[in-house]
Amino acid sequence: MALNIIKTNGNLGRQAPSEDAYSGLCMNGVEVSGGASLNTVYELNNLNDAEALGLNKAYDLANDVLVWHRIREFFRLAPNGKLFIILVAQSVTLTQMALKSTTNGLAKLLRDPKCAGLIRQAAIARNPASGYTPTDGDSSFDGDVLTVTTGPAYSGAIINAQALAAEEETLKRPVTIFVEGRGFNGTTADAIDLHLLSSGQVATTIAQDADVAALDALFGGYAAVECLLGMAARRAVNESVGWVADGNLQDQAEGIFIRPALSSGSLLSAYSDVPNGDFDTLESKGYIFPKTETGYPGVFFNKGYTCALETDDYCRIELNRTMQKAIRITRVTLTPEINRSIPVDATSGKMTPGICQYFEEKVENALDLMLQNVEISGKSVFVDPNQNVISTSVVTVRISLVPTATAETITAYIGFSNPFN
């Protein structure tokens, strides 16, 4: 007789590292001899990977750019993230970077074999060459970000980014795109209403670290889109980039976001923080900007607005990311079923109850992980047996998700009580 003890594995339910933090960044840069080349995709798992390509602090200083800085900020906020980058010539505009047809821009990054289909959120940022002058787009931004003409008609990077995101979705690669909101100008009252842009897969930020902007005249109109990208990658898909808990943009020790500002170059303190003041106006128009909270240390994003109407299902970054994750899961789950045989009732021709249940349970089970992680509040899957699959060869599966909510406002009622009464 013998006693055999067999060690088993795979019982703890551990999950592989999440791909929700896989991100992309397209920005202008300068080629490094023996290092980073233009129009080439690189995978970065930490700041050291960038520095190994010659993209270090000295590179930024020598070329008057914010390349190393933007990469550092991403990994500062999302240390467990993965960042795919592509550098393009300094002559390339944000509008051109966002074109769905471009061969050297964000589209190339999203479609590169290294990362095609992997990137969940991506950003475009401008590092212009010396002598750059912003254009007047009549839009509260550098015209490269958004231009408004009679109609009104809209053009520029935000609009192109939405077209690119829509095309990526048709290619089964859903992505949310962040556009650097460079050169915010004018008064908040005159600011363009971003809700009107019909660009629900795009967000833009006008957040700025004034100490970074002060380093070089070329940085005066920059916006910290890399921080928005990093904060999104840091968060679960259903969580707002504006969640105050663990959402601090400021690092006192490193001197980061000590003086929060807007990409106008003006400090937050220059704007009115009163009911119906500047910040309320920006909120009402869908801007993402830095804010402080009275009595609570730090600097935070206000909310996760996208450039869509407040009545749109995808008016927040977290709603986009939640749905896009569910779409990816559903696609992976149902892809093996393509061209499978479908049993039907011999009399009615309807799908049998068994095959309907099979599809429903398969998708339900796949989405269970999102429910367990509280990324959604509920789900339902239904396959109508009254489908003429014999004639159409199409099986329709209807999936409904109940999202989690976001406490954008908390109202607390507090008063005295008299125990004698």
C-alpha positions as CSV (number, residue, x, y, z in Angstrom):
1,M,0.0,0.0,0.0
2,A,1.1,3.6,-0.6
3,L,-0.1,7.1,0.2
4,N,-0.1,9.4,-2.8
5,I,-0.7,13.1,-2.3
6,I,-1.3,15.0,-5.6
7,K,-0.9,18.7,-5.6
8,T,-3.6,20.4,-7.7
9,N,-3.6,23.8,-9.4
10,G,-6.1,26.3,-10.8
11,N,-8.4,26.2,-7.8
12,L,-8.1,29.8,-6.5
13,G,-9.9,31.4,-9.4
14,R,-7.0,33.8,-10.1
15,Q,-7.3,35.9,-13.2
16,A,-4.7,36.9,-15.7
17,P,-3.7,40.5,-15.7
18,S,-6.5,42.7,-17.1
19,E,-6.3,44.0,-20.6
20,D,-8.6,46.8,-19.7
21,A,-5.6,49.0,-19.0
22,Y,-4.1,48.4,-22.5
23,S,-3.7,51.9,-23.9
24,G,-2.4,53.8,-26.9
25,L,-0.7,57.2,-27.4
26,C,0.0,59.0,-30.6
27,M,2.1,62.2,-30.4
28,N,4.7,64.2,-32.2
29,G,8.3,63.5,-31.6
30,V,11.8,63.5,-33.0
31,E,13.6,60.4,-34.1
32,V,16.4,59.1,-31.9
33,S,19.5,57.8,-33.5
34,G,19.8,54.1,-32.5
35,G,16.5,54.4,-30.6
36,A,12.9,55.4,-31.3
37,S,11.9,56.0,-34.9
38,L,9.0,57.9,-36.3
39,N,5.9,56.1,-37.5
40,T,6.9,52.9,-35.6
41,V,4.8,51.3,-32.9
42,Y,6.5,50.4,-29.6
43,E,5.1,48.5,-26.6
44,L,5.9,50.0,-23.2
45,N,5.3,48.2,-19.9
46,N,7.0,50.9,-17.8
47,L,8.9,54.1,-18.1
48,N,12.2,52.2,-18.3
49,D,11.1,50.8,-21.7
50,A,10.7,54.3,-23.0
51,E,14.0,55.4,-21.7
52,A,15.7,52.4,-23.3
53,L,14.5,53.9,-26.7
54,G,16.2,57.2,-25.9
55,L,12.9,58.8,-24.8
56,N,14.1,60.3,-21.5
57,K,14.0,63.6,-19.7
58,A,17.1,64.8,-21.6
59,Y,15.3,64.0,-24.9
60,D,12.4,66.3,-23.9
61,L,14.7,69.1,-23.0
62,A,16.8,68.8,-26.1
63,N,13.8,68.8,-28.5
64,D,11.4,71.0,-26.6
65,V,8.7,68.3,-26.5
66,L,6.6,66.5,-23.9
67,V,7.2,62.9,-24.9
68,W,9.0,61.4,-21.9
69,H,6.8,63.6,-19.7
70,R,3.6,62.2,-21.1
71,I,4.8,58.6,-20.9
72,R,5.9,59.2,-17.3
73,E,2.5,60.7,-16.4
74,F,0.7,57.7,-17.8
75,F,2.7,55.2,-15.8
76,R,2.6,57.4,-12.7
77,L,-1.2,57.1,-12.7
78,A,-1.4,53.6,-14.2
79,P,1.7,51.7,-13.0
80,N,0.1,48.4,-14.1
81,G,-0.9,49.6,-17.5
82,K,0.5,48.7,-20.9
83,L,1.1,51.6,-23.3
84,F,1.6,51.3,-27.1
85,I,3.1,54.5,-28.6
86,I,3.7,55.9,-32.0
87,L,5.7,59.1,-32.7
88,V,4.9,61.1,-35.8
89,A,6.6,64.1,-37.3
90,Q,6.1,67.5,-35.6
91,S,4.4,68.8,-38.7
92,V,1.5,66.3,-38.2
93,T,-1.6,68.0,-36.7
94,L,-4.0,66.5,-34.2
95,T,-6.6,66.6,-37.0
96,Q,-4.3,64.5,-39.2
97,M,-3.4,62.1,-36.4
98,A,-7.1,61.3,-35.9
99,L,-7.9,60.6,-39.6
100,K,-9.2,57.1,-40.1
101,S,-7.4,57.0,-43.4
102,T,-4.0,58.1,-42.3
103,T,-1.0,55.9,-42.7
104,N,1.0,57.6,-39.9
105,G,-1.2,58.5,-37.0
106,L,-3.5,56.9,-34.4
107,A,-5.1,54.7,-37.1
108,K,-1.8,53.1,-37.8
109,L,-1.2,52.5,-34.1
110,L,-4.7,50.9,-33.6
111,R,-4.2,48.6,-36.6
112,D,-0.5,47.6,-36.1
113,P,0.0,43.8,-35.7
114,K,1.6,44.4,-32.3
115,C,-1.6,45.7,-30.8
116,A,-4.5,45.5,-33.3
117,G,-7.6,44.9,-31.2
118,L,-5.8,45.1,-27.9
119,I,-6.0,48.9,-27.2
120,R,-9.0,49.8,-25.1
121,Q,-8.4,53.6,-24.8
122,A,-6.1,55.8,-26.8
123,A,-5.0,59.4,-26.9
124,I,-3.6,61.9,-29.3
125,A,-1.3,64.8,-28.2
126,R,0.5,67.6,-30.0
127,N,4.1,68.4,-29.5
128,P,4.6,71.2,-32.1
129,A,7.8,72.5,-33.5
130,S,9.3,75.8,-32.7
131,G,7.4,78.7,-34.2
132,Y,4.0,77.0,-33.9
133,T,1.0,79.3,-33.8
134,P,-2.4,78.0,-32.8
135,T,-5.2,78.5,-35.4
136,D,-8.5,80.2,-34.5
137,G,-11.2,77.6,-34.9
138,D,-13.9,79.8,-33.4
139,S,-14.4,77.0,-31.0
140,S,-12.8,77.8,-27.6
141,F,-9.8,75.7,-28.6
142,D,-6.9,75.7,-30.9
143,G,-8.6,75.1,-34.2
144,D,-6.6,71.9,-34.7
145,V,-8.8,70.4,-31.9
146,L,-12.1,71.7,-33.2
147,T,-13.2,74.2,-35.8
148,V,-16.7,75.6,-36.0
149,T,-18.1,77.1,-39.2
150,T,-21.5,78.4,-40.3
151,G,-24.3,76.0,-39.8
152,P,-22.9,75.2,-37.4
153,A,-20.6,72.6,-38.9
154,Y,-17.8,71.0,-37.0
155,S,-14.4,69.7,-38.1
156,G,-11.0,69.0,-36.5
157,A,-9.5,66.3,-34.3
158,I,-12.5,65.6,-32.2
159,I,-14.7,64.9,-35.2
160,N,-12.1,62.8,-37.0
161,A,-11.5,60.8,-33.8
162,Q,-15.2,59.9,-33.6
163,A,-15.1,58.7,-37.2
164,L,-12.0,56.6,-36.4
165,A,-13.6,55.2,-33.3
166,A,-16.7,54.3,-35.3
167,E,-14.7,52.5,-38.0
168,E,-12.7,50.6,-35.4
169,E,-15.9,49.4,-33.9
170,T,-17.1,48.1,-37.2
171,L,-13.7,46.3,-37.4
172,K,-14.6,44.6,-34.0
173,R,-12.0,46.7,-32.1
174,P,-14.0,49.1,-30.0
175,V,-11.9,51.9,-28.5
176,T,-12.5,55.2,-26.6
177,I,-10.3,58.1,-27.9
178,F,-9.1,61.1,-25.9
179,V,-8.1,64.3,-27.7
180,E,-5.8,66.9,-26.1
181,G,-7.9,70.0,-25.6
182,R,-5.1,72.4,-26.5
183,G,-5.4,76.2,-26.2
184,F,-8.7,76.7,-24.4
185,N,-9.5,80.3,-25.0
186,G,-12.2,82.9,-24.4
187,T,-14.6,82.9,-21.5
188,T,-16.5,79.9,-20.2
189,A,-19.7,81.6,-21.2
190,D,-18.5,81.6,-24.8
191,A,-17.1,78.1,-24.7
192,I,-18.5,75.6,-27.3
193,D,-20.9,73.1,-25.9
194,L,-19.2,69.8,-26.4
195,H,-22.4,67.9,-25.9
196,L,-23.5,69.0,-29.4
197,L,-20.6,67.2,-31.2
198,S,-22.3,63.8,-31.5
199,S,-19.0,62.2,-30.6
200,G,-19.9,59.7,-27.9
201,Q,-16.7,57.7,-28.2
202,V,-14.5,60.7,-27.8
203,A,-13.5,62.8,-24.7
204,T,-11.3,65.8,-24.4
205,T,-9.6,67.5,-21.4
206,I,-8.4,71.0,-20.8
207,A,-6.5,70.1,-17.6
208,Q,-3.1,71.6,-17.3
209,D,-0.2,71.5,-14.9
210,A,0.9,75.2,-14.8
211,D,4.4,74.3,-13.8
212,V,4.8,72.1,-16.9
213,A,3.3,74.8,-19.1
214,A,5.8,77.3,-17.8
215,L,8.8,75.2,-18.9
216,D,8.7,76.3,-22.5
217,A,6.6,78.7,-24.6
218,L,5.6,75.8,-26.8
219,F,3.9,74.2,-23.8
220,G,1.7,77.1,-23.0
221,G,-1.4,75.7,-24.5
222,Y,-0.8,72.0,-23.7
223,A,-3.5,69.9,-22.0
224,A,-2.7,66.8,-19.8
225,V,-4.5,64.2,-22.0
226,E,-1.9,61.7,-20.9
227,C,-3.3,62.0,-17.3
228,L,-6.8,61.3,-18.6
229,L,-5.5,58.3,-20.4
230,G,-3.6,57.1,-17.3
231,M,-6.5,57.6,-15.0
232,A,-8.8,55.7,-17.3
233,A,-6.3,52.8,-17.5
234,R,-6.0,52.9,-13.7
235,R,-9.8,52.5,-13.2
236,A,-12.1,49.5,-13.6
237,V,-14.2,50.0,-16.8
238,N,-17.2,51.1,-14.9
239,E,-15.4,53.6,-12.7
240,S,-15.4,57.4,-13.4
241,V,-12.0,59.1,-14.0
242,G,-13.4,61.7,-11.5
243,W,-13.7,59.3,-8.6
244,V,-12.0,61.2,-5.8
245,A,-10.9,58.1,-3.9
246,D,-7.5,57.1,-5.4
247,G,-8.0,59.6,-8.1
248,N,-5.5,62.3,-7.1
249,L,-3.6,63.9,-10.0
250,Q,-1.3,65.7,-7.6
251,D,2.0,64.4,-6.3
252,Q,3.4,66.8,-3.7
253,A,6.7,65.1,-3.4
254,E,7.4,65.2,-7.1
255,G,5.9,68.7,-7.6
256,I,3.2,67.5,-10.0
257,F,-0.1,69.4,-10.3
258,I,0.8,71.7,-7.5
259,R,-0.7,74.5,-9.6
260,P,-3.7,73.1,-11.5
261,A,-4.8,75.2,-14.5
262,L,-6.7,75.0,-17.7
263,S,-5.1,74.9,-21.1
264,S,-5.8,78.6,-21.4
265,G,-2.7,78.9,-19.2
266,S,-4.8,80.4,-16.4
267,L,-4.8,78.8,-12.9
268,L,-8.0,77.4,-11.5
269,S,-8.0,80.2,-9.0
270,A,-8.7,82.6,-11.9
271,Y,-12.1,81.1,-12.5
272,S,-15.1,81.4,-10.3
273,D,-16.2,78.4,-8.2
274,V,-19.6,79.6,-7.2
275,P,-23.1,78.3,-8.2
276,N,-23.6,79.0,-11.9
277,G,-20.0,80.2,-12.1
278,D,-17.2,79.2,-14.5
279,F,-16.9,75.6,-13.3
280,D,-20.6,75.0,-13.4
281,T,-20.7,76.4,-16.9
282,L,-17.8,74.1,-18.1
283,E,-19.6,71.2,-16.5
284,S,-22.8,72.0,-18.3
285,K,-20.9,72.0,-21.6
286,G,-19.1,68.6,-21.1
287,Y,-15.5,69.7,-20.3
288,I,-13.1,67.6,-18.4
289,F,-10.9,69.7,-16.2
290,P,-9.0,69.6,-12.9
291,K,-10.8,70.5,-9.6
292,T,-10.1,70.6,-5.9
293,E,-12.4,69.7,-3.1
294,T,-12.7,72.0,0.0
295,G,-11.1,70.4,3.0
296,Y,-9.8,67.4,1.1
297,P,-6.2,67.4,-0.3
298,G,-5.5,66.8,-3.9
299,V,-6.5,67.6,-7.5
300,F,-9.0,65.5,-9.4
301,F,-10.8,65.3,-12.7
302,N,-14.4,66.6,-12.4
303,K,-16.2,63.9,-14.4
304,G,-15.8,61.6,-17.4
305,Y,-17.8,63.4,-20.0
306,T,-17.7,62.4,-23.7
307,C,-18.7,64.7,-26.5
308,A,-22.3,63.6,-26.6
309,L,-25.6,64.7,-25.4
310,E,-26.4,64.1,-21.7
311,T,-29.3,61.9,-22.9
312,D,-27.0,59.7,-24.9
313,D,-26.3,56.2,-23.4
314,Y,-22.6,56.8,-24.0
315,C,-22.3,60.3,-22.5
316,R,-19.6,59.2,-20.0
317,I,-16.2,57.4,-20.5
318,E,-17.2,54.7,-18.0
319,L,-20.3,53.8,-19.9
320,N,-18.3,53.5,-23.1
321,R,-15.6,51.3,-21.5
322,T,-18.2,49.1,-19.8
323,M,-20.1,48.5,-23.0
324,Q,-16.9,48.0,-25.1
325,K,-15.7,45.4,-22.6
326,A,-19.0,43.5,-22.8
327,I,-18.9,43.7,-26.6
328,R,-15.4,42.2,-26.6
329,I,-16.4,39.4,-24.3
330,T,-19.5,38.6,-26.3
331,R,-17.6,38.5,-29.5
332,V,-14.9,36.1,-28.1
333,T,-17.7,33.9,-26.7
334,L,-19.8,33.7,-29.8
335,T,-17.1,33.5,-32.5
336,P,-16.7,29.7,-32.1
337,E,-20.4,29.3,-32.9
338,I,-20.0,30.8,-36.4
339,N,-21.3,28.3,-39.0
340,R,-22.5,25.8,-36.4
341,S,-25.6,23.8,-37.2
342,I,-28.8,24.9,-35.6
343,P,-31.5,22.3,-34.8
344,V,-35.0,23.5,-35.5
345,D,-38.4,22.1,-34.7
346,A,-39.5,19.7,-37.4
347,T,-43.0,21.1,-37.6
348,S,-42.6,24.8,-37.0
349,G,-39.1,25.4,-38.2
350,K,-38.4,27.5,-35.1
351,M,-35.1,27.1,-33.1
352,T,-35.4,24.4,-30.5
353,P,-35.6,25.5,-26.8
354,G,-32.4,23.6,-26.2
355,I,-30.3,25.6,-28.7
356,C,-31.8,28.9,-27.5
357,Q,-30.9,28.0,-24.0
358,Y,-27.4,27.0,-25.1
359,F,-26.7,30.4,-26.6
360,E,-28.3,32.3,-23.7
361,E,-26.3,30.4,-21.0
362,K,-23.1,30.7,-22.9
363,V,-23.2,34.5,-23.1
364,E,-24.6,34.8,-19.6
365,N,-21.7,32.7,-18.2
366,A,-19.2,34.7,-20.1
367,L,-20.5,38.0,-18.7
368,D,-20.6,36.7,-15.2
369,L,-17.1,37.9,-14.5
370,M,-18.2,41.5,-15.1
371,L,-21.0,41.0,-12.7
372,Q,-18.7,39.4,-10.1
373,N,-16.3,42.4,-10.4
374,V,-19.3,44.7,-10.0
375,E,-18.5,46.3,-13.4
376,I,-22.2,45.8,-14.2
377,S,-25.2,45.6,-11.9
378,G,-27.1,43.0,-13.9
379,K,-27.5,41.3,-17.3
380,S,-30.0,39.3,-19.3
381,V,-29.7,37.4,-22.6
382,F,-32.5,36.3,-24.8
383,V,-32.7,34.2,-27.9
384,D,-36.1,34.4,-29.6
385,P,-37.0,30.9,-30.9
386,N,-39.2,32.6,-33.6
387,Q,-36.3,33.1,-36.0
388,N,-36.3,31.6,-39.4
389,V,-32.7,30.5,-39.4
390,I,-33.3,28.1,-42.2
391,S,-34.0,30.9,-44.6
392,T,-31.8,33.7,-43.2
393,S,-28.9,31.7,-41.7
394,V,-28.8,34.4,-39.0
395,V,-29.1,33.9,-35.2
396,T,-30.0,37.0,-33.2
397,V,-29.0,37.2,-29.6
398,R,-30.3,40.1,-27.5
399,I,-28.2,41.2,-24.6
400,S,-29.2,43.8,-22.0
401,L,-26.8,45.2,-19.4
402,V,-27.7,47.1,-16.3
403,P,-24.8,49.5,-15.6
404,T,-23.5,50.6,-12.3
405,A,-24.4,54.1,-11.3
406,T,-22.0,57.0,-10.5
407,A,-22.4,59.3,-7.5
408,E,-21.6,62.5,-9.3
409,T,-23.4,64.4,-6.6
410,I,-23.9,63.4,-3.0
411,T,-26.5,65.2,-0.9
412,A,-26.3,64.7,2.8
413,Y,-29.0,66.0,5.2
414,I,-27.7,66.9,8.6
415,G,-29.3,68.6,11.6
416,F,-29.8,68.6,15.3
417,S,-32.2,66.4,17.3
418,N,-33.4,66.8,20.8
419,P,-33.7,63.5,22.6
420,F,-36.2,65.0,25.1
421,N,-38.8,65.4,22.4
